[in-house]
Amino acid sequence: MASNNKLIAWIRIQELHKHLTTQLPFLLGTSIAWWFTGTLNWAVFAISVITVYLLTNACFISNEYFDYETDKINMERIGGDEVGVTTTGGTRVLVEGLLPRRQALIASIIFFFAAIPLGILLQFYFKTGVLTIPIGVLAGLMGFFYTAPPIRASYRGFGEAFLCIDNAVIPVFMGFYLQHGFSCWWLPLVVALPWIIHAPAMKIIREFPDYKADLYVNKRNLVIIFGKEKMASVYILLTVCALILFIPVIFIVKGVVLLLLLLPAFFLLKSLIPAIKGEWKSKEGLDAVCRNGFIGMLFILVALIGIFLLGRLLSDFYPR
């Protein structure tokens, strides 16, 4: 029975449901590469997906380890004792003593090192390009030092920038680059602008419920530095920008597949309108703003992936 509980704890600390925030942008970059070229190296794709999983796991578990003190006193997080896609404040596995902290740190390091041979295989056997290992190492280090000393980006006011680069820019770019190299490298970044803009916006608004715990442990994120009122305005501005930045996609892909953009737009508006009304000032209102914003953020990726996959499939029958 104890072994089963420990297994469940190991599964829980990986936050597999939140791996969507790195796997989906990588899949978007890959989808754009396939749409653009009509070809896909499936071996490279499979190895890359595993590599993204390993690096994401390493980052999530190390963040859980280094955020222990914050999570321990965080009583106002979204979701309470439950753990799901939209909750904040970690998995609480370490806080609840379900796993020893030291084992979690060792596991995160093992996941980091497990990704290295796959990166070597991609760059030198599959010839995916000179940036394969350097950017992979950069992604791993940014994820680790997001909470780990001596950098501790999320404690010093630039965690949101780290997240934007590590979870938004790099996965989309690498999904394209590993399949197609430098040619038209700007395309996935232009397409992904709504995601790149809204990912840090969601990080900001999801810091609101953790405000007291972060303040207590001197975690100097943007909400702590500038206050909730100003950062609520920043969230609203970035969400509006994310909606506007769907426009370039309309000029890149044609047809009925663009209707998929209505899905993320619906949830982003469900988050934006209450935020404008100031409903984030109540716990119920903030929960709704965060929940709909997070769902909308994920649907940005789902919609864009669908658009480029369907766009490619339809072009096989109806030449562009």
Contacts in CASP RR format, 6 or more apart in sequence:
PFRMAT RR
TARGET T0000
AUTHOR 0000-0000-0000
METHOD contacts of the structure
MODEL  1
MASNNKLIAWIRIQELHKHLTTQLPFLLGTSIAWWFTGTLNWAVFAISVI
TVYLLTNACFISNEYFDYETDKINMERIGGDEVGVTTTGGTRVLVEGLLP
RRQALIASIIFFFAAIPLGILLQFYFKTGVLTIPIGVLAGLMGFFYTAPP
IRASYRGFGEAFLCIDNAVIPVFMGFYLQHGFSCWWLPLVVALPWIIHAP
AMKIIREFPDYKADLYVNKRNLVIIFGKEKMASVYILLTVCALILFIPVI
FIVKGVVLLLLLLPAFFLLKSLIPAIKGEWKSKEGLDAVCRNGFIGMLFI
LVALIGIFLLGRLLSDFYPR
5 98 0 8 1.000
6 98 0 8 1.000
6 99 0 8 1.000
9 93 0 8 1.000
9 98 0 8 1.000
9 99 0 8 1.000
10 99 0 8 1.000
10 107 0 8 1.000
12 83 0 8 1.000
12 91 0 8 1.000
12 93 0 8 1.000
12 98 0 8 1.000
13 60 0 8 1.000
13 61 0 8 1.000
13 64 0 8 1.000
13 91 0 8 1.000
13 93 0 8 1.000
13 94 0 8 1.000
13 99 0 8 1.000
13 104 0 8 1.000
14 57 0 8 1.000
14 60 0 8 1.000
14 61 0 8 1.000
15 60 0 8 1.000
15 83 0 8 1.000
15 90 0 8 1.000
15 91 0 8 1.000
17 84 0 8 1.000
17 85 0 8 1.000
18 60 0 8 1.000
18 85 0 8 1.000
19 53 0 8 1.000
19 56 0 8 1.000
19 57 0 8 1.000
20 85 0 8 1.000
20 298 0 8 1.000
20 301 0 8 1.000
21 167 0 8 1.000
21 199 0 8 1.000
21 298 0 8 1.000
22 52 0 8 1.000
22 55 0 8 1.000
22 56 0 8 1.000
22 167 0 8 1.000
22 171 0 8 1.000
23 49 0 8 1.000
23 52 0 8 1.000
23 53 0 8 1.000
23 56 0 8 1.000
23 171 0 8 1.000
24 298 0 8 1.000
24 301 0 8 1.000
24 302 0 8 1.000
24 305 0 8 1.000
25 167 0 8 1.000
25 168 0 8 1.000
25 171 0 8 1.000
25 172 0 8 1.000
25 192 0 8 1.000
25 195 0 8 1.000
25 301 0 8 1.000
26 48 0 8 1.000
26 49 0 8 1.000
26 52 0 8 1.000
26 171 0 8 1.000
26 172 0 8 1.000
26 174 0 8 1.000
26 175 0 8 1.000
27 175 0 8 1.000
27 301 0 8 1.000
27 305 0 8 1.000
28 171 0 8 1.000
28 172 0 8 1.000
28 175 0 8 1.000
28 188 0 8 1.000
28 191 0 8 1.000
28 192 0 8 1.000
28 195 0 8 1.000
28 301 0 8 1.000
28 304 0 8 1.000
28 305 0 8 1.000
28 308 0 8 1.000
29 171 0 8 1.000
29 172 0 8 1.000
29 173 0 8 1.000
29 174 0 8 1.000
29 175 0 8 1.000
29 176 0 8 1.000
29 188 0 8 1.000
29 192 0 8 1.000
30 40 0 8 1.000
30 45 0 8 1.000
30 48 0 8 1.000
30 175 0 8 1.000
30 176 0 8 1.000
30 178 0 8 1.000
30 179 0 8 1.000
31 304 0 8 1.000
31 305 0 8 1.000
31 306 0 8 1.000
31 308 0 8 1.000
31 309 0 8 1.000
31 312 0 8 1.000
32 176 0 8 1.000
32 187 0 8 1.000
32 188 0 8 1.000
32 191 0 8 1.000
32 308 0 8 1.000
33 40 0 8 1.000
33 175 0 8 1.000
33 176 0 8 1.000
33 179 0 8 1.000
33 180 0 8 1.000
33 188 0 8 1.000
34 40 0 8 1.000
34 179 0 8 1.000
34 308 0 8 1.000
34 309 0 8 1.000
34 312 0 8 1.000
35 253 0 8 1.000
35 308 0 8 1.000
35 309 0 8 1.000
35 311 0 8 1.000
35 312 0 8 1.000
35 315 0 8 1.000
36 180 0 8 1.000
36 184 0 8 1.000
36 187 0 8 1.000
37 179 0 8 1.000
37 180 0 8 1.000
38 312 0 8 1.000
39 179 0 8 1.000
40 179 0 8 1.000
41 126 0 8 1.000
41 179 0 8 1.000
43 126 0 8 1.000
44 122 0 8 1.000
44 126 0 8 1.000
44 128 0 8 1.000
44 178 0 8 1.000
44 179 0 8 1.000
45 178 0 8 1.000
45 179 0 8 1.000
47 118 0 8 1.000
47 119 0 8 1.000
47 121 0 8 1.000
47 122 0 8 1.000
47 126 0 8 1.000
48 122 0 8 1.000
48 174 0 8 1.000
48 175 0 8 1.000
48 178 0 8 1.000
50 118 0 8 1.000
51 115 0 8 1.000
51 118 0 8 1.000
51 119 0 8 1.000
51 122 0 8 1.000
51 136 0 8 1.000
52 171 0 8 1.000
54 111 0 8 1.000
54 112 0 8 1.000
54 114 0 8 1.000
54 115 0 8 1.000
54 118 0 8 1.000
55 111 0 8 1.000
55 112 0 8 1.000
55 115 0 8 1.000
55 136 0 8 1.000
55 139 0 8 1.000
55 140 0 8 1.000
55 143 0 8 1.000
57 108 0 8 1.000
57 111 0 8 1.000
58 108 0 8 1.000
58 109 0 8 1.000
58 110 0 8 1.000
58 111 0 8 1.000
58 112 0 8 1.000
58 115 0 8 1.000
58 140 0 8 1.000
58 143 0 8 1.000
58 144 0 8 1.000
59 108 0 8 1.000
59 140 0 8 1.000
59 143 0 8 1.000
59 144 0 8 1.000
59 146 0 8 1.000
59 166 0 8 1.000
61 104 0 8 1.000
61 105 0 8 1.000
61 107 0 8 1.000
61 108 0 8 1.000
61 111 0 8 1.000
62 104 0 8 1.000
62 105 0 8 1.000
62 108 0 8 1.000
62 109 0 8 1.000
62 143 0 8 1.000
62 144 0 8 1.000
62 147 0 8 1.000
62 148 0 8 1.000
63 143 0 8 1.000
63 146 0 8 1.000
63 147 0 8 1.000
64 71 0 8 1.000
64 90 0 8 1.000
64 91 0 8 1.000
64 93 0 8 1.000
64 94 0 8 1.000
64 104 0 8 1.000
65 94 0 8 1.000
65 101 0 8 1.000
65 104 0 8 1.000
65 105 0 8 1.000
65 108 0 8 1.000
65 147 0 8 1.000
66 147 0 8 1.000
66 148 0 8 1.000
66 149 0 8 1.000
66 152 0 8 1.000
67 89 0 8 1.000
67 90 0 8 1.000
67 147 0 8 1.000
68 94 0 8 1.000
68 95 0 8 1.000
68 101 0 8 1.000
69 217 0 8 1.000
70 89 0 8 1.000
70 210 0 8 1.000
70 213 0 8 1.000
70 214 0 8 1.000
70 216 0 8 1.000
70 217 0 8 1.000
70 219 0 8 1.000
71 89 0 8 1.000
71 90 0 8 1.000
71 92 0 8 1.000
71 94 0 8 1.000
71 95 0 8 1.000
71 213 0 8 1.000
72 95 0 8 1.000
73 213 0 8 1.000
73 216 0 8 1.000
73 217 0 8 1.000
74 89 0 8 1.000
74 210 0 8 1.000
74 212 0 8 1.000
74 213 0 8 1.000
75 212 0 8 1.000
75 213 0 8 1.000
76 209 0 8 1.000
76 210 0 8 1.000
76 211 0 8 1.000
76 212 0 8 1.000
76 213 0 8 1.000
76 283 0 8 1.000
77 87 0 8 1.000
77 88 0 8 1.000
77 89 0 8 1.000
77 90 0 8 1.000
77 209 0 8 1.000
77 210 0 8 1.000
77 213 0 8 1.000
78 86 0 8 1.000
78 87 0 8 1.000
78 88 0 8 1.000
78 206 0 8 1.000
78 209 0 8 1.000
78 286 0 8 1.000
78 287 0 8 1.000
78 290 0 8 1.000
78 291 0 8 1.000
79 86 0 8 1.000
79 87 0 8 1.000
79 88 0 8 1.000
79 287 0 8 1.000
80 87 0 8 1.000
81 92 0 8 1.000
83 90 0 8 1.000
83 91 0 8 1.000
83 92 0 8 1.000
85 294 0 8 1.000
85 295 0 8 1.000
85 298 0 8 1.000
86 290 0 8 1.000
86 291 0 8 1.000
86 294 0 8 1.000
86 295 0 8 1.000
88 206 0 8 1.000
88 209 0 8 1.000
88 210 0 8 1.000
88 290 0 8 1.000
89 210 0 8 1.000
89 213 0 8 1.000
93 99 0 8 1.000
93 104 0 8 1.000
94 101 0 8 1.000
94 104 0 8 1.000
108 144 0 8 1.000
112 140 0 8 1.000
112 144 0 8 1.000
115 136 0 8 1.000
115 140 0 8 1.000
119 132 0 8 1.000
119 133 0 8 1.000
119 136 0 8 1.000
120 133 0 8 1.000
122 128 0 8 1.000
122 132 0 8 1.000
122 178 0 8 1.000
123 129 0 8 1.000
123 130 0 8 1.000
123 132 0 8 1.000
123 133 0 8 1.000
128 177 0 8 1.000
128 178 0 8 1.000
128 181 0 8 1.000
129 177 0 8 1.000
129 178 0 8 1.000
129 181 0 8 1.000
131 177 0 8 1.000
132 174 0 8 1.000
132 177 0 8 1.000
132 178 0 8 1.000
135 170 0 8 1.000
135 173 0 8 1.000
135 174 0 8 1.000
135 177 0 8 1.000
136 170 0 8 1.000
136 174 0 8 1.000
138 170 0 8 1.000
139 166 0 8 1.000
139 170 0 8 1.000
139 171 0 8 1.000
139 174 0 8 1.000
140 166 0 8 1.000
142 153 0 8 1.000
142 162 0 8 1.000
142 165 0 8 1.000
142 166 0 8 1.000
143 162 0 8 1.000
143 166 0 8 1.000
145 151 0 8 1.000
145 152 0 8 1.000
145 153 0 8 1.000
145 162 0 8 1.000
146 152 0 8 1.000
146 153 0 8 1.000
146 154 0 8 1.000
146 159 0 8 1.000
146 162 0 8 1.000
146 163 0 8 1.000
146 166 0 8 1.000
147 153 0 8 1.000
147 154 0 8 1.000
147 155 0 8 1.000
153 159 0 8 1.000
153 161 0 8 1.000
153 162 0 8 1.000
154 162 0 8 1.000
154 219 0 8 1.000
154 221 0 8 1.000
155 218 0 8 1.000
155 219 0 8 1.000
155 220 0 8 1.000
155 221 0 8 1.000
156 220 0 8 1.000
157 220 0 8 1.000
157 221 0 8 1.000
157 222 0 8 1.000
157 225 0 8 1.000
159 203 0 8 1.000
159 221 0 8 1.000
160 200 0 8 1.000
160 203 0 8 1.000
160 204 0 8 1.000
160 221 0 8 1.000
160 222 0 8 1.000
161 200 0 8 1.000
163 199 0 8 1.000
163 200 0 8 1.000
163 203 0 8 1.000
164 196 0 8 1.000
164 199 0 8 1.000
164 200 0 8 1.000
167 199 0 8 1.000
168 192 0 8 1.000
168 195 0 8 1.000
168 196 0 8 1.000
168 199 0 8 1.000
168 200 0 8 1.000
169 189 0 8 1.000
169 192 0 8 1.000
169 196 0 8 1.000
172 188 0 8 1.000
172 189 0 8 1.000
172 191 0 8 1.000
172 192 0 8 1.000
172 195 0 8 1.000
172 196 0 8 1.000
173 185 0 8 1.000
173 188 0 8 1.000
173 189 0 8 1.000
175 188 0 8 1.000
176 185 0 8 1.000
176 187 0 8 1.000
176 188 0 8 1.000
177 185 0 8 1.000
187 252 0 8 1.000
189 196 0 8 1.000
190 248 0 8 1.000
190 252 0 8 1.000
191 248 0 8 1.000
191 249 0 8 1.000
191 252 0 8 1.000
191 304 0 8 1.000
191 308 0 8 1.000
192 304 0 8 1.000
193 242 0 8 1.000
193 245 0 8 1.000
193 248 0 8 1.000
194 242 0 8 1.000
194 243 0 8 1.000
194 245 0 8 1.000
194 246 0 8 1.000
194 264 0 8 1.000
194 300 0 8 1.000
194 304 0 8 1.000
195 242 0 8 1.000
195 297 0 8 1.000
195 300 0 8 1.000
195 301 0 8 1.000
195 304 0 8 1.000
197 238 0 8 1.000
197 241 0 8 1.000
197 242 0 8 1.000
197 245 0 8 1.000
198 238 0 8 1.000
198 239 0 8 1.000
198 242 0 8 1.000
198 268 0 8 1.000
198 293 0 8 1.000
198 296 0 8 1.000
198 297 0 8 1.000
198 300 0 8 1.000
199 297 0 8 1.000
200 238 0 8 1.000
201 234 0 8 1.000
201 235 0 8 1.000
201 238 0 8 1.000
201 239 0 8 1.000
201 242 0 8 1.000
202 290 0 8 1.000
202 293 0 8 1.000
202 294 0 8 1.000
202 297 0 8 1.000
204 222 0 8 1.000
204 223 0 8 1.000
204 231 0 8 1.000
204 234 0 8 1.000
204 235 0 8 1.000
204 238 0 8 1.000
205 231 0 8 1.000
205 232 0 8 1.000
205 235 0 8 1.000
205 271 0 8 1.000
205 275 0 8 1.000
205 280 0 8 1.000
205 286 0 8 1.000
205 289 0 8 1.000
205 290 0 8 1.000
205 293 0 8 1.000
206 290 0 8 1.000
206 294 0 8 1.000
207 214 0 8 1.000
207 221 0 8 1.000
207 222 0 8 1.000
207 223 0 8 1.000
207 224 0 8 1.000
207 231 0 8 1.000
208 223 0 8 1.000
208 228 0 8 1.000
208 231 0 8 1.000
208 232 0 8 1.000
208 280 0 8 1.000
208 286 0 8 1.000
208 290 0 8 1.000
209 283 0 8 1.000
209 286 0 8 1.000
209 287 0 8 1.000
209 290 0 8 1.000
211 223 0 8 1.000
211 224 0 8 1.000
211 228 0 8 1.000
213 219 0 8 1.000
214 221 0 8 1.000
214 223 0 8 1.000
214 224 0 8 1.000
215 224 0 8 1.000
222 231 0 8 1.000
222 234 0 8 1.000
223 231 0 8 1.000
226 234 0 8 1.000
228 280 0 8 1.000
232 275 0 8 1.000
232 278 0 8 1.000
232 280 0 8 1.000
235 275 0 8 1.000
236 272 0 8 1.000
236 275 0 8 1.000
236 276 0 8 1.000
239 268 0 8 1.000
239 271 0 8 1.000
239 272 0 8 1.000
239 275 0 8 1.000
239 293 0 8 1.000
240 272 0 8 1.000
242 268 0 8 1.000
242 300 0 8 1.000
243 265 0 8 1.000
243 268 0 8 1.000
243 269 0 8 1.000
243 272 0 8 1.000
246 261 0 8 1.000
246 265 0 8 1.000
249 258 0 8 1.000
249 261 0 8 1.000
249 304 0 8 1.000
249 307 0 8 1.000
250 258 0 8 1.000
253 307 0 8 1.000
253 308 0 8 1.000
253 311 0 8 1.000
254 320 0 8 1.000
257 306 0 8 1.000
257 307 0 8 1.000
257 310 0 8 1.000
257 311 0 8 1.000
257 314 0 8 1.000
258 307 0 8 1.000
260 302 0 8 1.000
260 303 0 8 1.000
260 304 0 8 1.000
260 306 0 8 1.000
260 307 0 8 1.000
261 303 0 8 1.000
261 307 0 8 1.000
263 296 0 8 1.000
263 299 0 8 1.000
263 302 0 8 1.000
263 303 0 8 1.000
264 296 0 8 1.000
264 297 0 8 1.000
264 299 0 8 1.000
264 300 0 8 1.000
264 302 0 8 1.000
264 303 0 8 1.000
266 296 0 8 1.000
267 292 0 8 1.000
267 293 0 8 1.000
267 295 0 8 1.000
267 296 0 8 1.000
267 299 0 8 1.000
268 292 0 8 1.000
268 293 0 8 1.000
268 296 0 8 1.000
268 297 0 8 1.000
268 300 0 8 1.000
270 288 0 8 1.000
270 292 0 8 1.000
270 293 0 8 1.000
271 288 0 8 1.000
271 289 0 8 1.000
271 290 0 8 1.000
271 291 0 8 1.000
271 292 0 8 1.000
271 293 0 8 1.000
271 296 0 8 1.000
274 280 0 8 1.000
274 285 0 8 1.000
274 288 0 8 1.000
274 289 0 8 1.000
275 289 0 8 1.000
279 285 0 8 1.000
279 286 0 8 1.000
279 288 0 8 1.000
279 289 0 8 1.000
280 286 0 8 1.000
280 289 0 8 1.000
END
